[in-house]
Amino acid sequence: MNKIKIIKGTLVAPNAKIAIAIARFNRFINDSLLSGALDALQRIGQIPEENITVVWVPGAYELPLIVKTLIQTKNYQAVVALGTVIRGSTTHFNYVAGECSAGLSQIAISTDTPVAFGVLTTENIEQAIERAGTKAGNKGADAAIAALEMINLIQTINLNHSTNI
């Protein structure tokens, strides 16, 4: 009888180079997301400071272009996208949040490079604060951890594939 092969990702990736693309708009929230992401990358992933690059962009809408540009340099094994889009009284939220999410997803799929989605899409400021390090944890840290796991999963799959899983 054949045995099931199970592949699991780990979180330690001390040789990985990771970029963080972060929006300036709503910076008072995004600074907390960045702190969480950096802590996770360094403490959990054991990535040294010199292997992390932070790029500030105007807002969440601009994240996909910068993430794509970072990936095209071939200098990074993953990119963590951080930002906050808070619903207002207009439909602007729908366009920014939707285009940011769709753009980042498309980039990850088309480049085979992990793009971790750490963009908050909330109804109000209180929800954003909760997700940036208070009641609901820190979604910047969560995104960084997802990036670490994806780096290791891809490496493991590629290694196992080359040796015929």
N, C-alpha and C positions, 0 to 999 in steps of 0.2 A: 504494500500500500504506500502511496506517495505521501510525503509529509508536506504540510502547508508551510510555505515560506512566508515569514512575516518580516517586514522591514519597518523599523521604527527610527525616528530621528532623535538625535541627541542635541544638547544645547551648547556644549562647549565647542568653540571654533576659534582657537587662539590665533590662527594664521589668516583668518578671513579679513577681508577689507570691506567695510560697509560704509555707505553714504547715507546720510539723513537729509532729506529735503523737507524743509519746514517753512510754513507760511508765517509772515509777519503779522497779517491781519488777525486780530484776536490774540495778540502776542501774550497778553496777561494769562491766557489759558495755555497757549502753546509752549511757553517757557516750562511749565510743569510737565507737559508731555515730553519735551526734550530731556528734562532731568531724569524722568523715569526711563526713557529709552537708553540714555547714556549709562545709567546705573545698571540696567539689565545687560547691556552689551559688555560692560567691563567686569561686573561682578559675577554674572552667570555665564556669559559667553567667554570670559577671560580674554577679551580682545584688548590689546594695548591701545592707548590714546592715539598713537601715530597711525593706527589702521582705521581710524574713524574720521570721516570728513562730514562737516555740517554745512549745508548750503541753504541760505535764506532766500525765499521767493516772496513776491508781493502778497499773494493770497492762495487759497486752495485751488482756484481755477488754473493757476499757473503751474501747479505741481506736476501734471503729466508731462509737459514739455521738458522740464528740468530733469525729471526722473529718466525720461528717454535719453536725454543728452548725457547724463551720468552713466547710464548703462552702455551707451555707444562708445564710451572711452575704453571699455573693457578693463577698467581698473577696480571694479567692485563685484563681489559675489552676490550682493543683495543691496537693495535700497529700501529704506524705511521712509514712508511719506507721512508727515505729521501736519495737522491743521485742525481748524475748528470752523464749522459753518453753523451759525445759529439762525433758526427760522425767525423771520421778521414778519411784517405785515404785507409784504409783497411776494410775488412768485420768484424773486431773485434766488432764494434759497434752493428751490427745485432745480434751477438751471446749474448753479454752482455745484451743489452736492452731486447731482446726477452726472454731470460732465466730468467732474473730478474722479468719481468712482469708476465710471465706464472707461475713462482714459487710462487710469492706472491699471485696471484689469486687462485691457487690451495690450498694454505695453508688456506686462508680465507674460502673457500668453505668446505674444509675437516675438519676444526676445529670449524666452526660456530662462529668464532671470527673476528670482523672487523679488516681488514688490510688496512690502508689508503695508497694509492699509491702517494707518493710525490717524485717520481723519474723523474727528467727531462730527456728527450731524445731529444736532439737538434742537429741541423745541424752545429752550430758553437758556439763559446764562447759568442758572442753578444746576441744570442737568450737565452742562459742560464742566462746571467746577467739580461735580461729583465724579465725573469720568476722568478727571485730570489729576487724581491723587487723593481723593477723599473717600466717600462712601462706596463708590463703585470701582475702586482700584485706580490704576493708572493705565490708560489705553496706549500711551506711548511705550511703556514697558511691555505691555502685551504684544504690540506690533514688533518690537525688537526681538522678543522671544520667538515669535512666529518666523521672523527672518532667519534667526539662528537655526531653528529646526529645519526650515526649508533648504538652507545651504547644505546641511548634513544629509537630509533625505536625498537630494539630487546627487550628491557625491556618492552615497551608498548605492543608489539605484544604478548609476553609471558604472560603478566598480563591479557590482554584481552582474550587470548586463554583459560587461566585457569578459566576465568569467563564466557566462551562461548560468545565471541564477540557478 
